Amino acid sequence: MSNSEPVRAASGNPVVRPISAAEHVAFVHAQRSASFLQTPAWGRVKTEWRSESLGWFDDRRLVGAGLVLHRPVPRLDRFTLAYLPEGPVIDWTGEIGAWLDPLAAYLKEHGAFAIRLGPPVVTDTWSAAQVKEGIAGPDIRRLTDLPGQWRDPVGAQVSGRLSGAGWLPQSPEEGFGVGHPQFKYEIPLTGRTEDDVLRGMNQQWRRNIKKAAKAGVEVTVGEDLKAFHDLYVHTAERDRFTPRPLRYFETMFAELRAEDPERIRLYLARHQGDLVAAAVLIRVGVHAWYSYGASATEKREVRGSNACQWAMIRDSLAAGCDVYDLRGITPTLDADDPHVGLVQFKVGTGGQAVRYVGEWDLPLRPMIYRAFDLYMRRRAR
């Protein structure tokens, strides 16, 4: 089968076939929002994967799109894991088999041994007050021990239908795995002013924002990726994580900006000429993401990181965003868990903890999938 030949599911279902990057970008721009991980530019950032854009067509009308990242199996290069991070961009509220069955047929025909996807669908949310109480409560260990402030019936429906169709949940107990996190922290912005958002923050956050302003911290949108990366490497050494190379960020900025000049921004916080914090903001439609951050060990008292965050939140409000996304958290609320510090930092912004459906795998060639799963488990040891 040629790459341009469509795969059709049962009569009346959408048809899946490759689309151009231009078609994909136009579709994303027509949506209120989509994950930046589901844009063609992201495929060009992830150079270790082969990428393709797929579209769902109802007759001749493009009604859905997905960025697929292909990773070959070690020693079996003709078979790939087909990964759709935080996607695809389809209607998740209806009969999802009509969307996913033709996707599976197309990808299996073109050499995929399994599909991994992460529906951008929420299942539960918890308020900042609930999370704070949970951390203080001696009997609460995880977010899921708390009653949800709000439960989305669509999320439960999607999870049930994926499970019933043979998809396998991949979200690990601690919330972080090889893919993207199931639990995130988000600040709703719809209908809110800067004062509203400030009032939603805890006293420490408001004090730190004021302290940065009083100390003369200046936050600018800049271009100095080398300065950001130097500070990011310093942060990685201090906080003991493996930093990405400068080239990765250069590629990210070049590719995302080529697709949309307003897609990505670098924020730099300086105090008396010294770079004290830096952060990367990405926006698609009405969704803004805090993507990367860095901070100096010296001059922490001037609160450059808080100043960066506040500048990005204000700009997201000015751009008409519905949500400011602080990205992943672990679901732990155990005060003795080292991960709880990150949760507490993000809870201070107000907002809410959000649980998504998580990532799911569909084995298309079970023997190869089992071998790949075994390989990944051994590599993780």
N, C-alpha and C positions, 0 to 999 in steps of 0.2 A: 504494500500500500504506500502511495506517495505521501509526502508530508502535507500536501494540500488537499488530499481527499478527506472529506468529512466522515466522522463516525456518528451514526444515528442510533439513538436508543429506540424504545418502543414508540409507536406512532403518537405524534403530538408532543413528544419531548424535544427539548432544544438539541441542536446539532453542535458538536464540538469540532473545531478545526483551528489551525494556527492563524494568528493575526499578526499584522505588522506592529512594530513599536509605535508608529504614529496612530494606528487605530486604537491600540491599548491606551496610550496617553490621552487621546480624545475621550475615551470611555471613562477613565478615571476622573478627568476634569469635569465630566457631566454629572458625577456623583457628588452628594453632599460631602462625603469623605470616604477615604479608603486608606488602609495601612500603607506607609511608605515602603514596606516590605513586599507590597504587591504592585510596584511600579516597574516598568522596564529598566529604569536606571539602576534599580537595586540589583538586577541581574548582572549588570556590568560592573557593579562594585564587588560582587562575590565571584572573583576571578577563578577560584578553585572549583566552581561549579559551572556546568553548561546550562544556559537558560533558554527558555522559549516562552512566548506569550500565546496563550490559548484563549479562544472566544467561544461563547455559547450563542448560537443564532436561532431565533424564532423566525422561520422563513428567512428573510434577508436582513432582519434587524438584529443588531448586536445587543444582547440582553444580559450578558455576564462576561467576566474576564478573569484570567488568573495568570500570575507569573509562576512558572514551574522551574525549579532548580534541580538539575540532574546530577547525581553523584554516582560514579561507577562503583561496582563491587570489586574489592581487591582480587586480582587474578581472574576476574570475569568481566572485563571492561565493556562487553556488549550489553550488560544488564545494568540498570540504574535504579537508585532510589529517587522517586519523583516527589519533590518537596514543595509545598505551597504554604510558605510561612504567613500566618495571619490571613489566610485566604482559603478559597477564592472569593472574588467579589461577585456574589450571586444573591438571590432572594432566599434567605435561610428560614423564612417564616412558613413556607409551604411544604410540599412534598419533595424532600431533598433528594430522593432517589432519582427523580427526573433530571436532576443536575449532575449528580455524582456517578450514575451508571454510565452515561456516555463518556464522562471523563475517564473512568476506569477502562472502558473499552478502547479508547484512543491510546492511552498510555501503555496498556499491555501490548497492544499491537505494535507500538514503537519501542519496545524493549524494557519497559519498567518492570521490576520484580515486586515493587510495593509502592504505594502512595502514602505520603505523610502530609496531613494538612492541619491547620489550626483555625477553625471557624471563628470569625470575629463576633462571637455571640456571648453575651453575659449570662451567667446563671444566678449569681448572688452579689449583693453589696452590703457593706457594713459601714456605718458612720464613724467619723473620727472619735466621737464620744464612746461608742461601743468598743472600738479597738483599745482605747486608753483604759477603759474599765476592765477589759479582758486581760491586759498586761498586768494590771494591779491585782486582779483576782487570783487567789492561790490555786483554785481548781481549774482554771482555764489554761490550756496549753497551746491551742491552735485556733485560728479564725473559725474553722468549721465547728468548734465547740460552742460558738456563739449563735444565737438565733439571727438569721439574716434580717437586715433592715428592709430588704426588698428582694424578692425572688422572681426572676423572669421566666414565665411559662415557656417562652420560645427556647430558652437555654435547656430546660429539662426535656423538651420535645426533641431538640436536635441530638442531645446525648442519647436519648432512648432509641431514636431511629438509627443513629450510627452503630450503636451496640447491636441492635436487631439485624443490621445488614452485614455484620461480620467485621466491623471496624474495631480495632484494639486500642484502648486508651493508653497514652504514653506519659501522662503527667506523673512525675515522681512525688513521693510523699513530702519531700522538703520544698517542693514548688519550683525548683530549678533543675533542668536536665540538659540534654544535648541541644534541645531546641529553644523555643521562646517561652517565657514564664506564663503560667496559668493565672497567678495572682499578681495584680498590679495595684498601684495607688494613683488615683485620678482626682483632679480638682474640677468639679463642674463649673462652667463659666456662663452658661446661658442665662441671660436676663440679669446678670450681676454687674456691679460696678467695682472699681478698685477698692472703695471703702468697704463694700460687702465682703470682698475676698479677704481683706485685712482683718475684718472683724471675725471671720471664720478661723483665722490662725490662732495658735495659742500665744500666751503672753511672751514666751521666750522668743518665738519667731518675730513677733512685732518689735520686741526690744532689739533684736539683732539687726533688723532692717533699719531701724532708727540709728543704732550705733554705727553702722556702716556709713550712713549718710552724714552723721555728725563728724565722723573721722575723716571725711573727705574722699571716700572711695568713689571712683568714677568708673562706670560701666559703659563700654562702647561696643558697637558691632564692628568687628575688624576682619583682617585678612591674614594675620600673622599665624599661620598654622604651625610654623616651627616653634614659636614661643609657646603656643598651646601644648604642642607635643612634648617639649622639654618639661613643662610643668606636669603633664599627664604621666610621663615616665617617673618623675619624682614621686607622684602620688602612688603609682603602682609599687614602687620600691617600699614606700612607707606602709601601704595597706596590704602588701603581699598578694598582688594579682599580676598576671602576665599581660604586659601592655601590647597593643597593636603597633605595628611600625608606622612611621610617618607616611610612607607611601600609601598605606590603606586610607588614611584621612584625606590625602591629596586626591586620590581616586574618588572617594566618596563625594567630596565637595565639587569636583569637576563634573562628575556624571549627574548628580542630582541637580546642580545648577543649570546644566545643559538642557535638562528636561523642563525645568521651571526656575527662573532666577530667584524666586522667593522661597524655594523649597527648603533651603538649609542656611543657617546663620551661625557665626562664631561670636560669642560674647566674651569680652575680656574685662576683668575687674582689676583696676590698678590703684595703688595707694602710694602717693608721693613718687610716682614713676615706677614702682615695683609691681610686677604682675603677681597678684595674690590669689586669683581664682580665674577659671575659665570654664565655659560650658558650650555645648553644641545643641542647638534647637532645630528640629525638623517639623515642617508643617505641610499637610496635605488637606486642602479644603478647610473644614472647621475643626480639625483635630491637630493639636500641637504636642510634640514629644520632647521631653528633656532626654537627650540621647547619650551624651558623654559629659563628664565633669572632671575637673582637676583643681587642686588647691595647694597652696604653699604651706609648709609646716610653720615657718616664721610668720609673724603678723596675723595669726589666726584671730587675735582679739579684735581686728577691724571688720571681721565677718564678711569677707569678700564673697564667699559662696552664697550666703543669704542675699547679698546685693545682686548677684548674677541671676538667681532664681526669681527674685522680684522683678527684675528688668524683663525677663523672658515671659513671666506671667502677664505683666502689663502690656507687652507687645502682642501677646496672644489675645488678650481682651480687645485691644485696639483693632486687631485683624478680624474680629467677629467670631472667634473660635468658640465652640461649644464645650471643649474640654482641654485641660492641660494635663498631660499624661506624664507621670513621674516614673513610668515603666515598672519593672518587676520588684516584688517583695517576696519573701518567704512567708508561709502562713503561720509561722511560729509566733506565739504570744508568751512564751516561757521567758521570764525575766532573766534566767540563767543562760539562755541560748545566745551565742555571740551575734546571731543574725538579727536579734530583736532591736539592736541599736539603729539599724537602717529603717526598720518599721517605725520606730519612735521619731526619727528625723522627718520622715515623710508625713506621719500623722500630725506633726506640728503645723503643717500647712493648712489644716482643715481637711476638706475633701472627704474621700471615701475609699475604702479598700474594695476591690472588685475581683470577683472570681469569674474567669471565662471558662468555656467548655473544655479548653485545653487541646493538646495535640493528639491526633488519632492516626493509626496506621491501618491500611488495607493491604494484606498480602495478596499479590497477584500470582506469584510463583512461590508457593509455600516452602519448598525445600531450600531455595536460594534465600528466602527471607529468614528462615531459621538459622542458616549459616551466617548471614549478615548480623543477625541479632546476637549470636554467640561471639562473633568477632568484636562487636561493639562492647559487649559486657566484659570481655577479657581486656580490651584496651582501657576501660574505665577503672580497672583495678589498680 
